[in-house]
């Protein structure tokens, strides 16, 4: 028989750097999840994603067990990492913060494809290009 799902949490945590401090600890504590076990399992699963902020979906069951799914880093974070900037432009039409090549867009799209609503890489590239443009990054 399947376990009964009680709660689903969505958090964004730095890969390999989860700790019981806020905001992770209180969110997991309210859901009655073993915080130490989550931190250990999450850090082990994301040690190769060190430095990236990754979304994670935690499913908490009636018997206080849990499982989690680690998603790919956000497209905006991947774009900023590709152009070596900390943040995008506040005025994306007039003030450009950098440029990104189509090859880098394709690389990001291939990485994000499983988490996007696109069916193929060209459609995913259009989504990533739109994100880049809205951040003030020029696509060449």
N, CA, C and O atoms as CSV, one atom per row, in Angstrom:
chain,resi,resn,atom,element,x,y,z
A,1,UNK,N,N,0.835,-1.185,0.000
A,1,UNK,CA,C,0.000,0.000,0.000
A,1,UNK,C,C,0.877,1.245,0.000
A,1,UNK,O,O,1.904,1.278,0.678
A,2,UNK,N,N,0.492,2.250,-0.739
A,2,UNK,CA,C,1.263,3.473,-0.862
A,2,UNK,C,C,1.147,4.317,0.402
A,2,UNK,O,O,0.130,4.302,1.096
A,3,UNK,N,N,2.210,5.045,0.675
A,3,UNK,CA,C,2.206,5.932,1.836
A,3,UNK,C,C,1.315,7.129,1.548
A,3,UNK,O,O,1.187,7.551,0.399
A,4,UNK,N,N,0.701,7.674,2.585
A,4,UNK,CA,C,-0.172,8.824,2.418
A,4,UNK,C,C,0.654,10.105,2.524
A,4,UNK,O,O,1.322,10.348,3.529
A,5,UNK,N,N,0.596,10.913,1.476
A,5,UNK,CA,C,1.314,12.177,1.432
A,5,UNK,C,C,0.607,13.187,2.325
A,5,UNK,O,O,-0.592,13.420,2.173
A,6,UNK,N,N,1.347,13.789,3.260
A,6,UNK,CA,C,0.771,14.764,4.179
A,6,UNK,C,C,1.077,16.185,3.722
A,6,UNK,O,O,0.220,17.067,3.784
A,7,UNK,N,N,2.316,16.397,3.258
A,7,UNK,CA,C,2.730,17.758,2.930
A,7,UNK,C,C,3.825,17.719,1.871
A,7,UNK,O,O,4.600,16.767,1.782
A,8,UNK,N,N,3.866,18.777,1.074
A,8,UNK,CA,C,4.913,18.904,0.078
A,8,UNK,C,C,5.550,20.277,0.247
A,8,UNK,O,O,4.861,21.296,0.212
A,9,UNK,N,N,6.862,20.302,0.430
A,9,UNK,CA,C,7.596,21.551,0.622
A,9,UNK,C,C,8.446,21.837,-0.602
A,9,UNK,O,O,9.011,20.924,-1.203
A,10,UNK,N,N,8.535,23.108,-0.969
A,10,UNK,CA,C,9.401,23.520,-2.067
A,10,UNK,C,C,10.379,24.546,-1.510
A,10,UNK,O,O,9.978,25.619,-1.060
A,11,UNK,N,N,11.661,24.208,-1.543
A,11,UNK,CA,C,12.707,25.084,-1.022
A,11,UNK,C,C,13.787,25.277,-2.077
A,11,UNK,O,O,13.933,24.453,-2.980
A,12,UNK,N,N,14.535,26.356,-1.963
A,12,UNK,CA,C,15.729,26.547,-2.785
A,12,UNK,C,C,16.918,26.611,-1.836
A,12,UNK,O,O,16.971,27.450,-0.937
A,13,UNK,N,N,17.865,25.712,-2.055
A,13,UNK,CA,C,18.990,25.547,-1.143
A,13,UNK,C,C,20.276,25.493,-1.956
A,13,UNK,O,O,20.300,24.940,-3.056
A,14,UNK,N,N,21.343,26.068,-1.413
A,14,UNK,CA,C,22.648,25.993,-2.076
A,14,UNK,C,C,23.112,24.543,-2.093
A,14,UNK,O,O,23.092,23.871,-1.062
A,15,UNK,N,N,23.523,24.068,-3.240
A,15,UNK,CA,C,23.928,22.677,-3.404
A,15,UNK,C,C,25.086,22.287,-2.506
A,15,UNK,O,O,26.127,22.944,-2.509
A,16,UNK,N,N,24.911,21.222,-1.739
A,16,UNK,CA,C,25.950,20.716,-0.859
A,16,UNK,C,C,26.167,21.523,0.399
A,16,UNK,O,O,27.082,21.229,1.167
A,17,UNK,N,N,25.334,22.550,0.633
A,17,UNK,CA,C,25.539,23.440,1.775
A,17,UNK,C,C,24.304,23.575,2.653
A,17,UNK,O,O,24.124,24.605,3.302
A,18,UNK,N,N,23.457,22.564,2.687
A,18,UNK,CA,C,22.270,22.626,3.536
A,18,UNK,C,C,22.697,22.518,4.996
A,18,UNK,O,O,23.612,21.763,5.325
A,19,UNK,N,N,22.035,23.273,5.870
A,19,UNK,CA,C,22.278,23.188,7.302
A,19,UNK,C,C,20.959,23.404,8.039
A,19,UNK,O,O,20.002,23.907,7.449
A,20,UNK,N,N,20.892,23.033,9.320
A,20,UNK,CA,C,19.616,23.129,10.036
A,20,UNK,C,C,19.202,24.547,10.412
A,20,UNK,O,O,18.155,24.730,11.033
A,21,UNK,N,N,19.982,25.538,10.060
A,21,UNK,CA,C,19.658,26.931,10.387
A,21,UNK,C,C,18.494,27.418,9.528
A,21,UNK,O,O,18.171,26.800,8.514
A,22,UNK,N,N,17.866,28.517,9.928
A,22,UNK,CA,C,16.785,29.082,9.103
A,22,UNK,C,C,17.298,29.403,7.712
A,22,UNK,O,O,18.464,29.771,7.570
A,23,UNK,N,N,16.494,29.282,6.705
A,23,UNK,CA,C,15.070,28.969,6.638
A,23,UNK,C,C,14.768,27.476,6.537
A,23,UNK,O,O,13.602,27.085,6.594
A,24,UNK,N,N,15.792,26.636,6.389
A,24,UNK,CA,C,15.558,25.201,6.175
A,24,UNK,C,C,15.013,24.517,7.426
A,24,UNK,O,O,14.005,23.812,7.367
A,25,UNK,N,N,15.679,24.727,8.547
A,25,UNK,CA,C,15.310,24.065,9.794
A,25,UNK,C,C,13.867,24.290,10.214
A,25,UNK,O,O,13.144,23.321,10.448
A,26,UNK,N,N,13.420,25.554,10.318
A,26,UNK,CA,C,12.032,25.792,10.728
A,26,UNK,C,C,11.002,25.206,9.754
A,26,UNK,O,O,9.966,24.698,10.183
A,27,UNK,N,N,11.277,25.273,8.460
A,27,UNK,CA,C,10.328,24.732,7.475
A,27,UNK,C,C,10.201,23.222,7.634
A,27,UNK,O,O,9.097,22.679,7.580
A,28,UNK,N,N,11.325,22.549,7.830
A,28,UNK,CA,C,11.290,21.102,8.008
A,28,UNK,C,C,10.728,20.714,9.372
A,28,UNK,O,O,10.046,19.696,9.496
A,29,UNK,N,N,11.009,21.514,10.389
A,29,UNK,CA,C,10.497,21.249,11.729
A,29,UNK,C,C,8.984,21.311,11.785
A,29,UNK,O,O,8.352,20.484,12.442
A,30,UNK,N,N,8.396,22.285,11.101
A,30,UNK,CA,C,6.936,22.404,11.064
A,30,UNK,C,C,6.300,21.207,10.377
A,30,UNK,O,O,5.182,20.812,10.707
A,31,UNK,N,N,7.019,20.632,9.420
A,31,UNK,CA,C,6.499,19.464,8.704
A,31,UNK,C,C,6.843,18.159,9.429
A,31,UNK,O,O,6.511,17.072,8.956
A,32,UNK,N,N,7.514,18.276,10.583
A,32,UNK,CA,C,7.903,17.117,11.409
A,32,UNK,C,C,8.832,16.159,10.665
A,32,UNK,O,O,8.684,14.938,10.730
A,33,UNK,N,N,9.788,16.749,9.960
A,33,UNK,CA,C,10.799,15.976,9.233
A,33,UNK,C,C,12.061,15.929,10.079
A,33,UNK,O,O,12.389,16.908,10.750
A,34,UNK,N,N,12.778,14.804,10.060
A,34,UNK,CA,C,14.058,14.687,10.743
A,34,UNK,C,C,15.056,15.589,10.000
A,34,UNK,O,O,15.519,15.249,8.912
A,35,UNK,N,N,15.376,16.729,10.594
A,35,UNK,CA,C,16.186,17.755,9.931
A,35,UNK,C,C,17.597,17.250,9.650
A,35,UNK,O,O,18.124,17.463,8.559
A,36,UNK,N,N,18.207,16.588,10.616
A,36,UNK,CA,C,19.566,16.084,10.441
A,36,UNK,C,C,19.674,15.085,9.297
A,36,UNK,O,O,20.619,15.125,8.509
A,37,UNK,N,N,18.699,14.194,9.216
A,37,UNK,CA,C,18.701,13.199,8.138
A,37,UNK,C,C,18.538,13.874,6.782
A,37,UNK,O,O,19.213,13.505,5.822
A,38,UNK,N,N,17.636,14.875,6.694
A,38,UNK,CA,C,17.449,15.575,5.423
A,38,UNK,C,C,18.734,16.271,5.002
A,38,UNK,O,O,19.161,16.150,3.853
A,39,UNK,N,N,19.359,17.008,5.937
A,39,UNK,CA,C,20.576,17.758,5.618
A,39,UNK,C,C,21.661,16.818,5.102
A,39,UNK,O,O,22.329,17.121,4.113
A,40,UNK,N,N,21.839,15.682,5.765
A,40,UNK,CA,C,22.855,14.714,5.350
A,40,UNK,C,C,22.569,14.157,3.963
A,40,UNK,O,O,23.454,14.120,3.109
A,41,UNK,N,N,21.328,13.723,3.739
A,41,UNK,CA,C,20.972,13.141,2.442
A,41,UNK,C,C,21.041,14.181,1.327
A,41,UNK,O,O,21.508,13.876,0.230
A,42,UNK,N,N,20.580,15.410,1.593
A,42,UNK,CA,C,20.596,16.469,0.576
A,42,UNK,C,C,22.032,16.828,0.196
A,42,UNK,O,O,22.361,16.925,-0.987
A,43,UNK,N,N,22.882,17.024,1.199
A,43,UNK,CA,C,24.274,17.386,0.911
A,43,UNK,C,C,24.987,16.291,0.127
A,43,UNK,O,O,25.802,16.587,-0.747
A,44,UNK,N,N,24.689,15.031,0.431
A,44,UNK,CA,C,25.296,13.931,-0.317
A,44,UNK,C,C,24.802,13.904,-1.763
A,44,UNK,O,O,25.572,13.622,-2.681
A,45,UNK,N,N,23.528,14.197,-1.960
A,45,UNK,CA,C,22.948,14.158,-3.312
A,45,UNK,C,C,23.388,15.333,-4.172
A,45,UNK,O,O,23.398,15.231,-5.399
A,46,UNK,N,N,23.751,16.447,-3.546
A,46,UNK,CA,C,24.064,17.654,-4.312
A,46,UNK,C,C,25.521,18.091,-4.200
A,46,UNK,O,O,25.839,19.243,-4.496
A,47,UNK,N,N,26.413,17.195,-3.780
A,47,UNK,CA,C,27.808,17.611,-3.617
A,47,UNK,C,C,28.452,18.029,-4.938
A,47,UNK,O,O,29.379,18.839,-4.934
A,48,UNK,N,N,27.981,17.492,-6.070
A,48,UNK,CA,C,28.532,17.897,-7.368
A,48,UNK,C,C,27.923,19.209,-7.865
A,48,UNK,O,O,28.401,19.768,-8.852
A,49,UNK,N,N,26.878,19.710,-7.200
A,49,UNK,CA,C,26.247,20.978,-7.576
A,49,UNK,C,C,26.686,22.112,-6.650
A,49,UNK,O,O,25.988,23.119,-6.531
A,50,UNK,N,N,27.822,21.958,-6.003
A,50,UNK,CA,C,28.321,22.949,-5.053
A,50,UNK,C,C,28.412,24.317,-5.725
A,50,UNK,O,O,28.984,24.446,-6.807
A,51,UNK,N,N,27.853,25.326,-5.087
A,51,UNK,CA,C,27.870,26.681,-5.622
A,51,UNK,C,C,26.603,27.068,-6.357
A,51,UNK,O,O,26.345,28.258,-6.537
A,52,UNK,N,N,25.805,26.106,-6.788
A,52,UNK,CA,C,24.540,26.402,-7.465
A,52,UNK,C,C,23.406,26.390,-6.446
A,52,UNK,O,O,23.410,25.593,-5.508
A,53,UNK,N,N,22.448,27.270,-6.637
A,53,UNK,CA,C,21.240,27.261,-5.810
A,53,UNK,C,C,20.233,26.366,-6.520
A,53,UNK,O,O,19.814,26.661,-7.639
A,54,UNK,N,N,19.846,25.274,-5.869
A,54,UNK,CA,C,18.981,24.293,-6.509
A,54,UNK,C,C,17.623,24.210,-5.822
A,54,UNK,O,O,17.548,24.187,-4.593
A,55,UNK,N,N,16.557,24.166,-6.603
A,55,UNK,CA,C,15.234,23.928,-6.035
A,55,UNK,C,C,15.088,22.459,-5.648
A,55,UNK,O,O,15.608,21.572,-6.326
A,56,UNK,N,N,14.382,22.217,-4.563
A,56,UNK,CA,C,14.136,20.852,-4.109
A,56,UNK,C,C,12.680,20.746,-3.671
A,56,UNK,O,O,12.152,21.647,-3.019
A,57,UNK,N,N,12.037,19.641,-4.032
A,57,UNK,CA,C,10.654,19.374,-3.634
A,57,UNK,C,C,10.698,18.207,-2.654
A,57,UNK,O,O,11.132,17.106,-2.993
A,58,UNK,N,N,10.237,18.474,-1.423
A,58,UNK,CA,C,10.269,17.466,-0.367
A,58,UNK,C,C,8.851,16.966,-0.135
A,58,UNK,O,O,7.946,17.758,0.131
A,59,UNK,N,N,8.654,15.656,-0.234
A,59,UNK,CA,C,7.356,15.032,0.029
A,59,UNK,C,C,7.410,14.394,1.405
A,59,UNK,O,O,8.237,13.518,1.659
A,60,UNK,N,N,6.521,14.836,2.298
A,60,UNK,CA,C,6.477,14.326,3.665
A,60,UNK,C,C,5.262,13.413,3.791
A,60,UNK,O,O,4.154,13.776,3.396
A,61,UNK,N,N,5.487,12.217,4.348
A,61,UNK,CA,C,4.421,11.224,4.467
A,61,UNK,C,C,3.903,11.135,5.898
A,61,UNK,O,O,4.498,11.676,6.830
A,62,UNK,N,N,2.788,10.444,6.045
A,62,UNK,CA,C,2.082,10.332,7.317
A,62,UNK,C,C,2.957,9.730,8.427
A,62,UNK,O,O,2.831,10.125,9.586
A,63,UNK,N,N,3.826,8.795,8.095
A,63,UNK,CA,C,4.678,8.157,9.103
A,63,UNK,C,C,5.989,8.911,9.341
A,63,UNK,O,O,6.947,8.335,9.855
A,64,UNK,N,N,6.039,10.194,8.970
A,64,UNK,CA,C,7.165,11.113,9.140
A,64,UNK,C,C,8.376,10.783,8.269
A,64,UNK,O,O,9.451,11.345,8.477
A,65,UNK,N,N,8.220,9.901,7.319
A,65,UNK,CA,C,9.296,9.656,6.372
A,65,UNK,C,C,9.177,10.700,5.260
A,65,UNK,O,O,8.149,11.363,5.124
A,66,UNK,N,N,10.207,10.830,4.497
A,66,UNK,CA,C,10.197,11.827,3.424
A,66,UNK,C,C,11.062,11.342,2.279
A,66,UNK,O,O,11.910,10.465,2.443
A,67,UNK,N,N,10.835,11.923,1.133
A,67,UNK,CA,C,11.752,11.792,0.023
A,67,UNK,C,C,11.789,13.142,-0.677
A,67,UNK,O,O,10.896,13.971,-0.500
A,68,UNK,N,N,12.816,13.353,-1.463
A,68,UNK,CA,C,12.942,14.651,-2.126
A,68,UNK,C,C,13.456,14.477,-3.537
A,68,UNK,O,O,14.131,13.503,-3.871
A,69,UNK,N,N,13.110,15.465,-4.356
A,69,UNK,CA,C,13.545,15.499,-5.749
A,69,UNK,C,C,14.316,16.795,-5.945
A,69,UNK,O,O,13.796,17.883,-5.701
A,70,UNK,N,N,15.547,16.668,-6.382
A,70,UNK,CA,C,16.385,17.835,-6.651
A,70,UNK,C,C,16.202,18.222,-8.105
A,70,UNK,O,O,16.397,17.399,-9.000
A,71,UNK,N,N,15.828,19.466,-8.343
A,71,UNK,CA,C,15.641,19.977,-9.705
A,71,UNK,C,C,16.960,20.575,-10.197
A,71,UNK,O,O,17.934,20.651,-9.448
A,72,UNK,N,N,16.980,20.993,-11.445
A,72,UNK,CA,C,18.163,21.679,-11.969
A,72,UNK,C,C,18.151,23.124,-11.483
A,72,UNK,O,O,17.084,23.659,-11.179
A,73,UNK,N,N,19.318,23.768,-11.402
A,73,UNK,CA,C,19.354,25.158,-10.957
A,73,UNK,C,C,18.479,26.046,-11.843
A,73,UNK,O,O,18.210,25.713,-12.997
A,74,UNK,N,N,18.048,27.156,-11.303
A,74,UNK,CA,C,17.193,28.077,-12.056
A,74,UNK,C,C,17.924,28.611,-13.278
A,74,UNK,O,O,19.144,28.770,-13.275
A,75,UNK,N,N,17.149,28.886,-14.320
A,75,UNK,CA,C,17.721,29.371,-15.580
A,75,UNK,C,C,18.451,30.696,-15.367
A,75,UNK,O,O,19.517,30.919,-15.941
A,76,UNK,N,N,17.887,31.564,-14.552
A,76,UNK,CA,C,18.524,32.861,-14.309
A,76,UNK,C,C,19.889,32.682,-13.658
A,76,UNK,O,O,20.834,33.392,-14.002
A,77,UNK,N,N,20.007,31.750,-12.727
A,77,UNK,CA,C,21.301,31.506,-12.091
A,77,UNK,C,C,22.320,30.970,-13.088
A,77,UNK,O,O,23.486,31.362,-13.065
A,78,UNK,N,N,21.873,30.070,-13.966
A,78,UNK,CA,C,22.778,29.516,-14.972
A,78,UNK,C,C,23.229,30.584,-15.969
A,78,UNK,O,O,24.384,30.593,-16.396
A,79,UNK,N,N,22.314,31.484,-16.337
A,79,UNK,CA,C,22.668,32.573,-17.266
A,79,UNK,C,C,23.673,33.515,-16.614
A,79,UNK,O,O,24.674,33.884,-17.228
A,80,UNK,N,N,23.407,33.901,-15.372
A,80,UNK,CA,C,24.326,34.798,-14.670
A,80,UNK,C,C,25.701,34.159,-14.488
A,80,UNK,O,O,26.722,34.840,-14.587
A,81,UNK,N,N,25.730,32.879,-14.227
A,81,UNK,CA,C,26.996,32.168,-14.089
A,81,UNK,C,C,27.747,32.155,-15.418
A,81,UNK,O,O,28.972,32.277,-15.443
A,82,UNK,N,N,27.004,32.004,-16.536
A,82,UNK,CA,C,27.619,31.963,-17.862
A,82,UNK,C,C,28.235,33.304,-18.248
A,82,UNK,O,O,29.251,33.340,-18.943
A,83,UNK,N,N,27.632,34.406,-17.805
A,83,UNK,CA,C,28.173,35.728,-18.160
A,83,UNK,C,C,29.017,36.322,-17.036
A,83,UNK,O,O,29.495,37.450,-17.154
A,84,UNK,N,N,29.205,35.578,-15.950
A,84,UNK,CA,C,30.031,35.995,-14.804
A,84,UNK,C,C,29.554,37.301,-14.175
A,84,UNK,O,O,30.350,38.207,-13.926
A,85,UNK,N,N,28.274,37.390,-13.924
A,85,UNK,CA,C,27.690,38.562,-13.258
A,85,UNK,C,C,26.930,38.101,-12.018
A,85,UNK,O,O,26.576,36.928,-11.893
A,86,UNK,N,N,26.683,39.041,-11.100
A,86,UNK,CA,C,25.960,38.720,-9.874
A,86,UNK,C,C,24.462,38.896,-10.014
A,86,UNK,O,O,23.684,38.171,-9.394
A,87,UNK,N,N,24.053,39.871,-10.840
A,87,UNK,CA,C,22.624,40.100,-11.016
A,87,UNK,C,C,22.355,40.697,-12.386
A,87,UNK,O,O,23.257,41.194,-13.061
A,88,UNK,N,N,21.085,40.633,-12.778
A,88,UNK,CA,C,20.671,41.168,-14.071
A,88,UNK,C,C,20.450,42.666,-14.006
A,88,UNK,O,O,20.727,43.311,-12.995
A,89,UNK,N,N,19.954,43.199,-15.091
A,89,UNK,CA,C,19.702,44.635,-15.194
A,89,UNK,C,C,18.317,44.973,-14.664
A,89,UNK,O,O,17.369,44.214,-14.867
A,90,UNK,N,N,18.199,46.092,-13.997
A,90,UNK,CA,C,16.899,46.573,-13.550
A,90,UNK,C,C,16.114,47.175,-14.699
A,90,UNK,O,O,14.883,47.203,-14.677
A,91,UNK,N,N,16.837,47.658,-15.709
A,91,UNK,CA,C,16.210,48.254,-16.898
A,91,UNK,C,C,16.717,47.478,-18.105
A,91,UNK,O,O,17.675,47.882,-18.763
A,92,UNK,N,N,16.062,46.360,-18.385
A,92,UNK,CA,C,16.570,45.429,-19.383
A,92,UNK,C,C,16.578,45.968,-20.810
A,92,UNK,O,O,17.355,45.491,-21.637
A,93,UNK,N,N,15.738,46.944,-21.118
A,93,UNK,CA,C,15.682,47.463,-22.484
A,93,UNK,C,C,16.834,48.418,-22.751
A,93,UNK,O,O,17.437,48.374,-23.823
A,94,UNK,N,N,17.146,49.276,-21.797
A,94,UNK,CA,C,18.163,50.299,-22.018
A,94,UNK,C,C,19.547,49.927,-21.491
A,94,UNK,O,O,20.554,50.382,-22.033
A,95,UNK,N,N,19.607,49.122,-20.462
A,95,UNK,CA,C,20.880,48.819,-19.825
A,95,UNK,C,C,21.169,47.315,-19.913
A,95,UNK,O,O,20.536,46.517,-19.221
A,96,UNK,N,N,22.111,46.939,-20.750
A,96,UNK,CA,C,22.483,45.538,-20.911
A,96,UNK,C,C,23.644,45.217,-19.962
A,96,UNK,O,O,24.584,46.003,-19.840
A,97,UNK,N,N,23.575,44.066,-19.295
A,97,UNK,CA,C,24.632,43.688,-18.355
A,97,UNK,C,C,25.671,42.763,-18.978
A,97,UNK,O,O,26.748,42.575,-18.411
A,98,UNK,N,N,25.365,42.186,-20.131
A,98,UNK,CA,C,26.319,41.302,-20.775
A,98,UNK,C,C,25.725,40.646,-21.997
A,98,UNK,O,O,24.581,40.911,-22.366
A,99,UNK,N,N,26.511,39.788,-22.623
A,99,UNK,CA,C,26.039,39.046,-23.784
A,99,UNK,C,C,26.299,37.558,-23.557
A,99,UNK,O,O,27.212,37.160,-22.834
A,100,UNK,N,N,25.469,36.770,-24.195
A,100,UNK,CA,C,25.600,35.319,-24.096
A,100,UNK,C,C,25.438,34.734,-25.499
A,100,UNK,O,O,24.613,35.201,-26.284
A,101,UNK,N,N,26.222,33.720,-25.800
A,101,UNK,CA,C,26.180,33.129,-27.135
A,101,UNK,C,C,25.050,32.104,-27.226
A,101,UNK,O,O,24.564,31.599,-26.214
A,102,UNK,N,N,24.648,31.813,-28.452
A,102,UNK,CA,C,23.614,30.799,-28.673
A,102,UNK,C,C,24.101,29.415,-28.236
A,102,UNK,O,O,23.300,28.578,-27.820
A,103,UNK,N,N,25.404,29.175,-28.328
A,103,UNK,CA,C,25.955,27.890,-27.895
A,103,UNK,C,C,25.755,27.705,-26.388
A,103,UNK,O,O,25.412,26.614,-25.933
A,104,UNK,N,N,25.973,28.778,-25.614
A,104,UNK,CA,C,25.751,28.722,-24.165
A,104,UNK,C,C,24.269,28.561,-23.862
A,104,UNK,O,O,23.897,27.835,-22.940
A,105,UNK,N,N,23.410,29.245,-24.643
A,105,UNK,CA,C,21.959,29.111,-24.472
A,105,UNK,C,C,21.557,27.656,-24.707
A,105,UNK,O,O,20.750,27.105,-23.959
A,106,UNK,N,N,22.123,27.031,-25.751
A,106,UNK,CA,C,21.792,25.638,-26.048
A,106,UNK,C,C,22.253,24.719,-24.918
A,106,UNK,O,O,21.543,23.784,-24.548
A,107,UNK,N,N,23.425,24.981,-24.378
A,107,UNK,CA,C,23.952,24.183,-23.272
A,107,UNK,C,C,23.043,24.278,-22.040
A,107,UNK,O,O,22.751,23.269,-21.399
A,108,UNK,N,N,22.602,25.489,-21.719
A,108,UNK,CA,C,21.695,25.701,-20.586
A,108,UNK,C,C,20.352,25.038,-20.862
A,108,UNK,O,O,19.775,24.416,-19.970
A,109,UNK,N,N,19.847,25.163,-22.092
A,109,UNK,CA,C,18.553,24.571,-22.457
A,109,UNK,C,C,18.593,23.050,-22.338
A,109,UNK,O,O,17.631,22.438,-21.874
A,110,UNK,N,N,19.697,22.440,-22.754
A,110,UNK,CA,C,19.830,20.986,-22.643
A,110,UNK,C,C,19.863,20.548,-21.185
A,110,UNK,O,O,19.321,19.501,-20.831
A,111,UNK,N,N,20.500,21.353,-20.346
A,111,UNK,CA,C,20.577,21.045,-18.916
A,111,UNK,C,C,19.211,21.179,-18.250
A,111,UNK,O,O,18.876,20.388,-17.368
A,112,UNK,N,N,18.411,22.179,-18.665
A,112,UNK,CA,C,17.122,22.478,-18.043
A,112,UNK,C,C,15.945,21.755,-18.693
A,112,UNK,O,O,14.827,21.844,-18.183
A,113,UNK,N,N,16.154,21.053,-19.786
A,113,UNK,CA,C,15.067,20.486,-20.587
A,113,UNK,C,C,14.085,19.649,-19.773
A,113,UNK,O,O,12.877,19.754,-19.988
A,114,UNK,N,N,14.560,18.829,-18.854
A,114,UNK,CA,C,13.650,17.969,-18.095
A,114,UNK,C,C,12.751,18.748,-17.139
A,114,UNK,O,O,11.697,18.244,-16.753
A,115,UNK,N,N,13.139,19.965,-16.746
A,115,UNK,CA,C,12.331,20.776,-15.830
A,115,UNK,C,C,11.495,21.835,-16.538
A,115,UNK,O,O,10.713,22.533,-15.893
A,116,UNK,N,N,11.647,21.964,-17.846
A,116,UNK,CA,C,10.886,22.956,-18.607
A,116,UNK,C,C,9.662,22.314,-19.244
A,116,UNK,O,O,9.550,21.089,-19.305
A,117,UNK,N,N,8.751,23.149,-19.715
A,117,UNK,CA,C,7.552,22.650,-20.385
A,117,UNK,C,C,7.792,22.414,-21.874
A,117,UNK,O,O,6.868,22.051,-22.601
A,118,UNK,N,N,9.011,22.614,-22.325
A,118,UNK,CA,C,9.340,22.435,-23.741
A,118,UNK,C,C,9.501,20.952,-24.070
A,118,UNK,O,O,9.898,20.151,-23.224
A,119,UNK,N,N,9.184,20.606,-25.324
A,119,UNK,CA,C,9.304,19.220,-25.769
A,119,UNK,C,C,10.659,18.905,-26.382
A,119,UNK,O,O,11.088,17.752,-26.388
A,120,UNK,N,N,11.339,19.937,-26.902
A,120,UNK,CA,C,12.621,19.704,-27.540
A,120,UNK,C,C,13.572,20.854,-27.234
A,120,UNK,O,O,13.179,21.854,-26.633
A,121,UNK,N,N,14.820,20.704,-27.652
A,121,UNK,CA,C,15.856,21.683,-27.332
A,121,UNK,C,C,15.595,23.057,-27.972
A,121,UNK,O,O,15.783,24.062,-27.288
A,122,UNK,N,N,15.171,23.161,-29.253
A,122,UNK,CA,C,14.904,24.493,-29.806
A,122,UNK,C,C,13.825,25.263,-29.032
A,122,UNK,O,O,13.950,26.474,-28.847
A,123,UNK,N,N,12.791,24.592,-28.589
A,123,UNK,CA,C,11.754,25.258,-27.800
A,123,UNK,C,C,12.309,25.684,-26.444
A,123,UNK,O,O,11.985,26.763,-25.948
A,124,UNK,N,N,13.145,24.837,-25.847
A,124,UNK,CA,C,13.768,25.178,-24.566
A,124,UNK,C,C,14.719,26.365,-24.731
A,124,UNK,O,O,14.829,27.212,-23.844
A,125,UNK,N,N,15.403,26.416,-25.878
A,125,UNK,CA,C,16.294,27.551,-26.136
A,125,UNK,C,C,15.526,28.857,-26.177
A,125,UNK,O,O,16.016,29.870,-25.678
A,126,UNK,N,N,14.326,28.861,-26.762
A,126,UNK,CA,C,13.514,30.078,-26.817
A,126,UNK,C,C,13.121,30.532,-25.409
A,126,UNK,O,O,13.098,31.729,-25.122
A,127,UNK,N,N,12.815,29.580,-24.540
A,127,UNK,CA,C,12.465,29.926,-23.160
A,127,UNK,C,C,13.668,30.556,-22.455
A,127,UNK,O,O,13.525,31.576,-21.781
A,128,UNK,N,N,14.837,29.962,-22.605
A,128,UNK,CA,C,16.057,30.467,-21.967
A,128,UNK,C,C,16.435,31.827,-22.543
A,128,UNK,O,O,16.858,32.715,-21.803
A,129,UNK,N,N,16.288,32.002,-23.870
A,129,UNK,CA,C,16.570,33.298,-24.483
A,129,UNK,C,C,15.656,34.379,-23.926
A,129,UNK,O,O,16.102,35.498,-23.672
A,130,UNK,N,N,14.396,34.059,-23.737
A,130,UNK,CA,C,13.449,35.011,-23.154
A,130,UNK,C,C,13.842,35.398,-21.742
A,130,UNK,O,O,13.749,36.567,-21.367
A,131,UNK,N,N,14.275,34.434,-20.963
A,131,UNK,CA,C,14.744,34.724,-19.599
A,131,UNK,C,C,15.965,35.637,-19.645
A,131,UNK,O,O,16.076,36.578,-18.859
A,132,UNK,N,N,16.879,35.353,-20.573
A,132,UNK,CA,C,18.087,36.175,-20.697
A,132,UNK,C,C,17.736,37.609,-21.083
A,132,UNK,O,O,18.270,38.559,-20.512
A,133,UNK,N,N,16.833,37.762,-22.056
A,133,UNK,CA,C,16.438,39.108,-22.481
A,133,UNK,C,C,15.773,39.884,-21.349
A,133,UNK,O,O,16.009,41.082,-21.190
A,134,UNK,N,N,14.951,39.207,-20.571
A,134,UNK,CA,C,14.256,39.899,-19.485
A,134,UNK,C,C,15.201,40.296,-18.357
A,134,UNK,O,O,14.855,41.131,-17.520
A,135,UNK,N,N,16.398,39.701,-18.330
A,135,UNK,CA,C,17.410,40.055,-17.342
A,135,UNK,C,C,18.356,41.134,-17.848
A,135,UNK,O,O,19.211,41.613,-17.103
A,136,UNK,N,N,18.208,41.515,-19.104
A,136,UNK,CA,C,19.106,42.512,-19.667
A,136,UNK,C,C,20.365,41.906,-20.248
A,136,UNK,O,O,21.390,42.580,-20.351
A,137,UNK,N,N,20.300,40.640,-20.628
A,137,UNK,CA,C,21.433,39.962,-21.246
A,137,UNK,C,C,21.139,39.832,-22.725
A,137,UNK,O,O,20.087,39.331,-23.122
A,138,UNK,N,N,22.084,40.290,-23.540
A,138,UNK,CA,C,21.912,40.247,-24.990
A,138,UNK,C,C,22.299,38.880,-25.525
A,138,UNK,O,O,23.338,38.338,-25.150
A,139,UNK,N,N,21.474,38.319,-26.399
A,139,UNK,CA,C,21.726,37.004,-26.988
A,139,UNK,C,C,22.315,37.209,-28.368
A,139,UNK,O,O,21.702,37.877,-29.200
A,140,UNK,N,N,23.496,36.650,-28.639
A,140,UNK,CA,C,24.155,36.796,-29.940
A,140,UNK,C,C,24.417,35.451,-30.550
A,140,UNK,O,O,24.966,35.368,-31.648
